[in-house]
Amino acid sequence: MKFGKNICILNVGGTKYAFTREVIKDFPLRRVSRLHSCSSEKEVLEVCDDYDRERNEFFFDRHSEAFVFIMLYVRSGKLRFVPQMCELSFYNEMIYWGLESSHLEFCCQRRLEDRMSDTYTYFSEEDIKAEVESRGEEDQVTRFASEGGNARWLERMRRTFEEPASSVAAQILASVSVVFVIMSMVILCASTLPDWDTAKNNTVEEHRIIEAVCIGWFTAECIVRFIVSRDKCEFVCRPLNIIDLLAITPYYVSVAVTALTGENPQLQRAGVTLRVLRMMRIFWLIKLARHFLGLQTLGLTLRRCYREMVMLLVFVFVAMAIFSALAQLLEHGLDLESSNEDYASIPAACWWVIISMTTVGYGDMYPITIPGRVLGGVCVVSGIVLLALPITFIYHSFVQCYHELKFRSARCVRSLSSEFLN
């Protein structure tokens, strides 16, 4: 700071604080410390709201009581919420002065997370990216306007195919896609019936035509979405688009193999492969995730809780290794004359452990010795406890994801209603 007096006065919402230049230079709040590097009034006004040269006073039009608690953090190193003040408002003040949520005490961090979840202000990385793009694409809007209606038409087509709730046309297109998914699933299930091969040729031929029409619709939809997408590489790497490709490709592969091999039984050695490829069309059901909130919530929850899922699998595998080894020893290893052959090996005992820990209990194998039955009881109780520990985190994440997606859907419905009324 190359101007003004040695004493600097900070006026925050009417409350004044006096500091020396040396204190300002090393001040813990980034916005305040930036004043030391300012060399002109223009730079100062980029940091604060107003400046009085005569008194060397810097004005900040911010919440004075919130700044009192922030100053307590500067002195004591502990930051807590202001009583009777909204957590989100205080968090906004923290961001303004250069603090983050990690500076809060742990109890206040939990309050902030709960508050953000309750008011649907918790945004995922995709939301933040979309928000930044929407705010930073003024030049792109200008470019659309300068290029004419072609670019605007492509953008409208992209929103129609990618965002089912963006317009009436998008909802109609999504409904048609759901109908085709249901039809293809019905045909796939009907083709596995015992009477399918003995049905009349006309009926089978009609079903094949319907199946071809469904595949044609999915193929055309995928091609159009690829053409109107902004980033072709990002489009190919999206999980749902990969699933679409896996669901569509087997049909063309099976048609090509059938055309090459014909009806000769000796050339139909690829029949098993064709049946596997045909069953891969069950992935079409995942396409419904584009249109149903429940499936979107499930996918988002699994993506955010992958650590908890890995922890759950580790718990299960560790317990399975321990209990299977003990079960094999108690049921087969101690008394070879009256041994239980169902527990002849540790891998065989692993099946019993997993169905016991999940409390399924098919009854196909069970311990017959008293120590084995005691071990079985301990295994069941341990399974309930181990499975319940990570489930709490997954449940809270599921509720949070559901509220978040529900809020997004409500915003789309409001915009859709406005468009329909206009």
Disulfide bonds with the S-S distance in Angstrom:
none
